């Protein structure tokens, strides 16, 4: 797949220098950067979802049925009641 994007000339110079320092061509270096960033973002998202499993705010924000997050409808109602009582 191809990715095209305008970029500031100074930023490109830095990317070129970093790529050369690692013995890589710019496109290969940028692809590696993007892949690493994507992996870090997915890891962060999985941690957030794991920590917030069962949190009624997450269920509400994602607009998915409670079963999606391992909750029964009754558990979600209990969580909602606690959230509104706070």
C-alpha positions in Angstrom: 0.0 0.0 0.0 1.2 3.5 -0.7 1.1 6.4 1.7 1.6 10.0 0.4 1.8 13.0 2.7 3.1 16.5 2.5 5.8 17.2 5.1 7.8 20.2 6.3 11.2 20.3 4.6 13.0 20.6 7.9 11.2 17.5 9.3 12.1 15.6 6.1 15.8 16.5 6.6 15.6 15.2 10.1 13.9 12.0 8.9 16.5 11.6 6.2 19.4 12.0 8.7 17.8 9.5 11.1 17.3 7.0 8.4 20.9 7.3 7.1 22.2 7.0 10.7 20.4 3.6 10.9 21.5 2.6 7.4 18.0 2.7 6.0 16.3 4.5 3.1 13.7 7.1 4.2 10.6 5.2 3.1 11.7 2.1 4.9 12.5 4.1 8.0 9.2 5.9 8.0 7.3 2.6 7.5 9.2 1.2 10.5 8.3 4.3 12.6 4.6 4.1 11.6 4.5 0.3 12.4 6.0 0.9 15.8 3.6 3.7 16.5 0.7 1.6 15.5 1.8 -1.3 17.8 2.3 1.1 20.7 -1.2 2.6 20.1 -2.8 -0.8 20.0 -1.0 -1.9 23.1 -2.2 1.3 24.9 -5.8 0.7 23.7 -5.8 -2.9 24.9 -4.6 -1.8 28.3 -7.2 0.9 28.6 -10.0 -1.5 27.6 -8.8 -4.2 30.0 -8.6 -1.7 32.9 -12.0 -0.2 32.1 -13.9 -3.5 31.5 -17.2 -3.2 33.2 -17.0 0.6 33.6 -20.4 2.0 32.6 -18.7 5.1 31.1 -16.8 2.9 28.7 -19.9 1.0 27.7 -21.8 4.3 27.2 -18.9 6.0 25.3 -18.5 3.1 22.8 -22.3 2.7 22.4 -22.0 -1.1 22.3 -24.2 -3.6 24.1 -22.8 -4.6 27.6 -22.2 -8.2 26.4 -19.5 -6.8 24.2 -17.5 -6.1 27.3 -18.3 -9.2 29.3 -21.2 -7.7 31.2 -24.8 -8.8 31.5 -27.5 -6.2 31.2 -28.1 -6.5 35.0 -24.4 -5.8 35.8 -24.5 -2.7 33.5 -27.6 -1.4 35.4 -25.8 -1.8 38.7 -22.8 0.0 37.3 -25.0 2.8 36.0 -26.8 3.1 39.4 -23.4 3.4 41.2 -22.2 6.0 38.7 -25.3 8.2 39.1 -25.2 7.9 42.9 -21.6 9.2 43.0 
